[in-house]
Amino acid sequence: MTRPRMRRLLLLAACALPLLAGAAIAQQPPGAPAFTPTVGQSGKDVVWVPTQQQLVDRMLDMAKVTAQDRVVDLGSGDGRTVITAARRGASAHGIEFNPDMVALSQRNAEAAGVTGRASFVQADIFQSDFSDATVVTLFLLQTLNERLRPTLLAMKPGTRVVSNTFGMGDWTPDQSFDTGAECASFCRAYLWIIPAQVGGQWQIGQDRLVLEQRYQALTGSLTQGGQAQPISEAKMDGETITFTAGGRRYTGKLEGGALSGQVEGGAAWRAVKAAG
Ligand SMILES: C[S@@+](CC[C@H](N)C(=O)[O-])C[C@H]1O[C@@H](n2cnc3c(N)ncnc32)[C@H](O)[C@@H]1O
């Protein structure tokens, strides 16, 4: 090939490239019907079934979503949970594997006028970082929830997790809700609050508090004056601890590595991690 001919071919290719790239980027030819999702369409790890709006509202109520929250929906479908959270003033984000559903969610957010607070990304939830969320919403499967469980438990204490219908295995929910007899399927919601980790030995003055923790549930004992008493009705609610020992109700909070609060009736208590 002669040099001028080669130059002409390169020039032609350079001119044609942007056109070819543009054709590849455009998802939908102009005038083509918009993508319409089908209930039950396959998804990467679970099919698409939308949460009924009534339950979306209830899930966000259970999580007490406010404008201060960062809500992340894992497998966000048509974007309804994200859009509802954004309507409440929260910053909301959806992670969805199906690119057509992501584009649909963006159109739905535009129609709802919440694009400033609602965002969507095409990604695999198991390859995504959502550690900035204060509320995580799910409508997946129990097996998928259990896969996510270690990641969820490592989130900031007090983070709320709400799931449509599916549980977390042996991690019992802090709250559950049933839509009622008029609902045919996918009618339950569960709430979990990420507990602070407080298991171990604590010193309250001369007394010794031993805590064994399983998720939010606590068991253990309080030894006072050499006498050990089992603790009961003991749990973590985020960073808040409550338990009963020796007939007295203790309430406290984990702050700066110490537990401190009130004993029912007025006295203050403070526990620090016991040495050894
Ligand atoms: C049961 S639908 C729930 C949709 C939405 N959250 C709701 O409540 O209406 C599950 C969604 O998860 C998506 N999905 C499945 N596996 C996924 C994965 N590994 N990463 C991201 N999205 C996924 C599906 O495409 C589907 O849209």
The ligand as an SDF file (V2000), in Angstrom:
LIG
                    3D

 27 29  0  0  0  0  0  0  0  0999 V2000
  -36.7350   -9.3790   43.8860 C   0  0  0  0  0  0  0  0  0  0  0  0
  -36.0800   -8.0380   42.9450 S   0  0  0  0  0  0  0  0  0  0  0  0
  -36.2500   -6.6630   44.0760 C   0  0  0  0  0  0  0  0  0  0  0  0
  -36.2680   -5.3150   43.4060 C   0  0  0  0  0  0  0  0  0  0  0  0
  -36.3980   -4.1090   44.3370 C   0  0  0  0  0  0  0  0  0  0  0  0
  -35.4070   -4.1250   45.3700 N   0  0  0  0  0  0  0  0  0  0  0  0
  -37.7560   -4.0800   44.9750 C   0  0  0  0  0  0  0  0  0  0  0  0
  -37.8410   -4.3780   46.1770 O   0  0  0  0  0  0  0  0  0  0  0  0
  -38.7270   -3.7640   44.2710 O   0  0  0  0  0  0  0  0  0  0  0  0
  -34.3100   -8.3810   42.9880 C   0  0  0  0  0  0  0  0  0  0  0  0
  -33.4760   -7.5370   42.0690 C   0  0  0  0  0  0  0  0  0  0  0  0
  -32.1000   -7.8500   42.2790 O   0  0  0  0  0  0  0  0  0  0  0  0
  -31.4050   -7.8310   41.0330 C   0  0  0  0  0  0  0  0  0  0  0  0
  -30.1980   -8.6600   41.2060 N   0  0  0  0  0  0  0  0  0  0  0  0
  -30.0970  -10.0040   41.2660 C   0  0  0  0  0  0  0  0  0  0  0  0
  -28.8290  -10.3780   41.5280 N   0  0  0  0  0  0  0  0  0  0  0  0
  -28.0990   -9.2340   41.6390 C   0  0  0  0  0  0  0  0  0  0  0  0
  -26.7240   -8.9700   41.8960 C   0  0  0  0  0  0  0  0  0  0  0  0
  -25.8300   -9.9470   42.1400 N   0  0  0  0  0  0  0  0  0  0  0  0
  -26.3110   -7.6790   41.9240 N   0  0  0  0  0  0  0  0  0  0  0  0
  -27.2010   -6.6720   41.6810 C   0  0  0  0  0  0  0  0  0  0  0  0
  -28.5140   -6.8750   41.4330 N   0  0  0  0  0  0  0  0  0  0  0  0
  -28.9630   -8.1320   41.4260 C   0  0  0  0  0  0  0  0  0  0  0  0
  -32.4300   -8.3760   40.0530 C   0  0  0  0  0  0  0  0  0  0  0  0
  -32.1100   -7.9800   38.7220 O   0  0  0  0  0  0  0  0  0  0  0  0
  -33.7200   -7.7450   40.5840 C   0  0  0  0  0  0  0  0  0  0  0  0
  -33.9870   -6.5160   39.9650 O   0  0  0  0  0  0  0  0  0  0  0  0
  1  2  1  0
  2  3  1  0
  2 10  1  0
  3  4  1  0
  4  5  1  0
  5  6  1  0
  5  7  1  0
  7  8  2  0
  7  9  1  0
 10 11  1  0
 11 12  1  0
 11 26  1  0
 12 13  1  0
 13 14  1  0
 13 24  1  0
 14 15  1  0
 14 23  1  0
 15 16  2  0
 16 17  1  0
 17 18  1  0
 17 23  2  0
 18 19  1  0
 18 20  2  0
 20 21  1  0
 21 22  2  0
 22 23  1  0
 24 25  1  0
 24 26  1  0
 26 27  1  0
M  CHG  2   2   1   9  -1
M  END
$$$$
